[in-house]
Amino acid sequence: MKVMAAAAKANARDLFRRGQLVELPNSGDVLVTGDLHGHLANFKRIVRIADLPHHPQRHLILQEVLHAMYEDTPDTSYRLLEEVAILKTVYPSQVHIILANHDLAELLGHDILKKGRSVLRAFDAVLEEAYQFNKDVIRKAYLAFLRTLPWAAATPTGIFMSHSLPDRRYLDLFSRDLFTQDYATPDLSKTSPPFRLVWGRDLSAGTAADFAQRVGADLLIIGHHPCRNGHVEPNPHTIILDSKDAHGACLALPLDTPLSHSEAVARIRYLNF
């Protein structure tokens, strides 16, 4: 698919990308979202809120596009993946899609069960129905795009955005330099730092504070964890956003003004209100 190839090139050529980190500028603002999991309507709301054509200094952080979380409906999240790729090609240095664990699930064939349903098989079934004998070509294009996703994004005001946080036993793997290095072929295996990052479940205050210090941040914004009300603040260093359902939320932040944890939380807005 030409659009996926174009989006992969846009990821690699992003003006604000340094290694595996998107380093945002010190002017403008950023709209941060949580997991989308194929929710096309919420994505369209996010695009309207961002209004990128009229805000050339605005950035949009997206994550976890793949795999619908509702076991009683077909997984049509491939449509959202393609829409996100198109948006990246139109706004190549304003739209930034960061790596998530469901991206690695597809890349590594690492299955995830949601209420007994295999997300890989559910996604594959819909892809086969949509593209039939072209399915393998389409999947190859998807995977090539997913391999080019940056691992995280950061603001000059000390905010670090990644899909999750690593568990405490893996913290020694992490530093700011890990993200800003240039990798000819990034290691995305099950023992790699990015895998440990996006699959982490440790939300303790101590782990968050240690990780923040290692990556040069004061505030961490992540996804990965379902939130009944669109967001949750598990510790004084972290905000979790969830954008995948009727309670989905997003967060608008200035790039030139430091914010405290409570000031950032006050800027959270819901997608459906």
C-alpha positions in Angstrom: 0.0 0.0 0.0 1.4 3.3 -1.1 -0.1 5.2 1.8 1.6 3.0 4.4 5.0 3.3 2.7 4.5 7.1 2.5 3.6 7.2 6.2 6.7 5.1 7.1 8.9 7.5 5.3 7.2 10.4 7.1 8.0 8.7 10.4 11.6 8.4 9.5 11.8 12.0 8.2 9.9 13.7 11.0 11.6 17.0 11.6 11.3 16.6 15.4 12.5 13.0 15.6 15.8 12.2 17.2 16.5 8.5 17.2 13.4 6.9 18.7 12.3 10.0 20.5 10.1 12.9 19.2 11.5 16.0 20.8 8.9 18.6 20.5 9.8 22.3 20.1 9.5 25.1 22.7 6.6 26.8 20.9 3.0 25.9 20.1 1.1 23.2 21.9 0.4 19.4 21.8 -2.7 17.4 22.0 -2.0 14.0 23.7 -4.4 11.0 23.4 -4.6 7.6 25.0 -5.3 4.2 23.5 -7.8 4.3 20.6 -8.1 0.6 19.8 -9.9 1.1 16.5 -12.4 3.7 17.7 -12.8 5.6 14.4 -15.4 8.0 15.7 -13.2 9.1 18.6 -10.3 9.5 16.2 -12.4 11.8 14.1 -13.3 13.8 17.2 -9.6 14.1 18.0 -8.8 15.4 14.5 -11.6 18.0 14.8 -10.3 19.1 18.2 -6.7 19.3 17.0 -7.8 21.4 13.9 -4.2 21.0 12.5 -4.9 23.0 9.3 -5.5 26.2 11.4 -2.8 25.5 14.0 0.5 24.8 12.2 2.4 24.9 15.5 0.1 22.2 17.1 1.3 18.6 17.5 -0.8 15.5 17.9 0.3 12.4 19.8 -1.5 9.2 18.9 -1.1 5.6 20.2 -2.5 2.1 20.3 -4.6 2.3 17.1 -4.9 -1.5 16.6 -7.2 -4.1 17.9 -10.8 -3.4 19.0 -11.5 -4.3 22.6 -15.1 -5.5 22.2 -15.3 -9.3 21.7 -18.8 -9.2 20.3 -18.0 -7.1 17.2 -15.5 -7.6 14.3 -12.1 -5.9 14.7 -12.1 -3.3 12.0 -9.2 -1.4 13.5 -7.3 -1.7 10.2 -9.5 1.2 9.0 -8.2 3.4 11.8 -4.6 2.4 11.1 -5.0 3.5 7.5 -6.7 6.8 8.5 -3.8 7.5 10.9 -1.3 6.7 8.2 -3.0 9.2 5.9 -3.0 11.9 8.6 0.7 11.3 9.1 1.4 11.9 5.4 -0.6 15.1 5.4 0.9 16.5 8.6 4.3 14.7 8.7 5.9 16.8 11.4 2.7 17.6 13.4 1.3 14.1 13.9 3.4 11.6 15.9 2.3 8.0 16.5 4.2 6.3 19.3 4.9 2.6 19.7 2.4 0.5 21.7 2.2 -3.1 22.9 -0.5 -4.1 20.4 1.8 -2.8 17.6 4.5 -5.2 18.9 1.9 -8.0 19.2 1.4 -7.8 15.4 5.1 -7.4 14.6 6.2 -10.3 16.8 3.1 -12.6 16.5 2.8 -12.2 20.3 -0.9 -12.9 20.9 -3.1 -11.2 23.4 -6.4 -12.7 24.7 -9.2 -10.3 25.6 -12.1 -12.2 27.3 -11.0 -15.4 25.5 -10.6 -13.9 22.1 -7.3 -13.8 20.3 -6.7 -10.2 19.1 -4.4 -11.5 16.3 -6.8 -14.0 14.9 -9.7 -11.5 15.1 -7.7 -8.8 13.3 -6.5 -11.4 10.7 -10.0 -12.6 10.0 -11.3 -9.1 9.2 -8.2 -8.3 7.2 -8.8 -11.4 5.1 -12.5 -10.5 4.6 -11.6 -6.9 3.5 -8.6 -7.6 1.2 -9.0 -11.4 0.4 -6.0 -12.5 -1.7 -4.2 -9.2 -1.1 -4.2 -9.7 2.6 -0.5 -10.7 2.9 0.6 -7.7 0.9 -1.5 -5.4 3.0 -0.2 -6.9 6.2 3.4 -6.5 5.1 2.8 -2.8 4.4 1.2 -2.4 7.9 4.1 -4.1 9.6 6.7 -2.0 7.7 4.9 1.1 9.0 4.7 -0.1 12.6 8.5 -0.8 12.6 9.1 2.9 12.0 7.1 4.2 15.0 9.1 6.2 17.6 9.1 4.9 21.1 8.2 8.1 22.9 7.8 11.9 22.7 9.0 14.6 25.0 8.4 18.3 25.5 11.1 20.9 26.4 9.1 21.6 29.6 9.8 18.1 31.1 6.9 16.0 30.0 7.6 12.5 28.7 5.0 10.6 26.7 5.2 6.9 26.2 2.8 4.0 25.9 3.6 2.8 29.4 6.3 2.5 32.1 8.7 -0.4 32.5 8.5 -2.6 35.6 11.0 -1.7 38.3 13.3 -4.7 37.6 13.9 -3.3 34.1 14.6 0.3 35.0 18.4 -0.1 34.5 17.8 -0.6 30.8 16.5 3.0 30.5 18.0 6.4 30.0 17.4 9.4 27.8 20.2 8.3 25.6 18.5 5.0 24.9 15.7 6.9 23.1 17.9 9.4 21.2 20.3 6.9 19.8 20.2 6.2 16.1 19.6 2.5 15.4 20.2 0.9 12.0 17.7 -1.8 13.0 16.0 -1.2 16.3 15.6 -4.3 18.5 12.0 -4.9 19.2 12.3 -8.4 20.5 10.6 -9.7 23.7 13.7 -8.9 25.8 14.3 -5.5 24.3 13.9 -2.1 26.2 11.0 -1.0 23.9 9.1 -4.2 24.6 9.7 -3.8 28.4 8.5 -0.2 28.1 5.2 -0.7 26.3 4.3 -3.9 28.2 5.1 -2.5 31.7 2.4 -2.5 34.4 4.2 -1.0 37.3 2.4 2.2 38.4 4.1 2.7 41.8 5.2 6.2 42.7 8.8 5.0 43.2 9.1 3.4 39.8 7.5 6.4 38.1 9.8 8.9 39.8 12.9 6.8 39.0 11.9 6.4 35.3 11.1 10.1 35.0 14.6 11.0 36.4 16.3 8.6 34.0 14.6 10.1 30.9 14.9 13.7 32.1 11.3 14.4 32.9 9.1 15.8 35.6 5.7 14.4 34.4 4.8 11.2 32.6 1.8 10.8 30.3 1.0 7.2 29.3 -1.8 5.0 28.0 -1.9 1.1 28.1 -4.1 0.9 31.2 -7.9 1.0 30.8 -9.6 3.9 32.5 -13.2 3.8 33.4 -13.5 7.6 33.2 -11.0 8.4 30.5 -8.1 9.1 32.7 -6.5 8.3 36.1 -3.6 9.6 38.1 -2.0 6.6 39.8 0.8 8.6 41.4 2.1 12.2 41.6 4.3 11.8 38.5 1.9 10.1 36.1 -1.3 10.7 34.1 -2.9 7.8 32.2 -5.2 8.7 29.3 -7.7 6.4 27.6 -9.4 7.4 24.4 -11.1 4.3 23.2 -14.7 4.6 24.3 -17.6 6.9 25.2 -15.6 8.2 28.2 -12.4 8.8 26.1 -10.2 11.8 27.0 -7.4 13.8 25.7 -5.0 16.4 27.1 -3.9 19.7 25.6 -0.6 21.1 26.8 1.5 24.2 26.0 5.0 23.6 24.8 6.5 26.8 26.3 5.1 26.7 29.8 6.0 24.1 32.5 2.9 22.6 34.3 2.6 20.8 37.6 0.8 17.5 37.7 -2.4 19.1 39.0 -2.3 21.8 36.4 -1.9 19.2 33.6 -4.8 17.2 35.0 -7.0 20.3 34.9 -6.4 20.5 31.2 -7.9 17.0 30.4 -11.0 17.2 28.2 -13.5 14.5 27.2 -14.0 13.7 23.5 -17.7 13.3 23.7 -18.8 16.4 25.5 
